[in-house]
Amino acid sequence: MPLIVPALVFVIAVAMGATAAARIVPPYATSGWLMPLFVSAAMALVSAALVAREIVSRKAVPAGLAPTATDTTTSTLGRVAGWIALSAGYAIVTPQVGFEWATVVFLILALKVFGGASWRLTLAVAVPMAFLVPLIFRHVFSALVP
């Protein structure tokens, strides 16, 4: 995986998090900026882990076996376009089908297509996250998912 994609996502997530943190207002549990703050923090953590994994894997691959610049550029553009399309689809579909179902589908596609995760890991992350986030908002913050 090219390093530029997760690095770009990390930078965007940090910017989103900083914006959300600057605009969050009391009462914090019902602030409209709480969900963007959580989402950007999760994006930053995952993308930082992907950057670290990529750096470690590059050190492990001999120099002559690395992909060519053309392969990297093509796959980077495809991945960025794919992430934009997946994110736009998620934003459009969520109000119609609900947060839980849209999140399950989004996470499964994101983890399988872009992360190359196993089915065991994909389902172990996607299903609980889609149903735990609303429960946390409902019972901890006494608010619905924004």
MOLINKA-V811608 format. One line per field, one symbol per residue. ss: DSSP state (2 for helix, 1 for strand, 0 for the rest). phi: phi as a letter, one per 40 degrees, with the letter a starting at -180 (. if undefined). burial: I if it has 9 or more other C-alpha atoms within 8 Angstrom, else O. Layout:
ss=???
phi=???
burial=???
//
This chain:
ss=00222222222222222222222000022200022222222222222222222222222200222000222222222222222222222222222220222222222222222200002222222222222222222220000000
phi=.cccccccccccccccccccccbcbccccbcccccdccccccccccccccccccccccccccdcccccccdccccccccccccccccccccccdccbgcccccdcdccccccccbgcccccdccccccccbcdccccccccfaccc
burial=OIIOIIIOIIIOIIOIIOOIIOOIOOOOIIIOIIIIIIOIIOIIIOIIOIIOOIIOOOOOOOOOOOOOOOOIOOIIOOIIOOOOOIOOOIOOIIOOOIIIIIIIIIIIIIIIOOOOOOOOOIIOIIIOIIIOIIIIIIOOIIIOOO
//
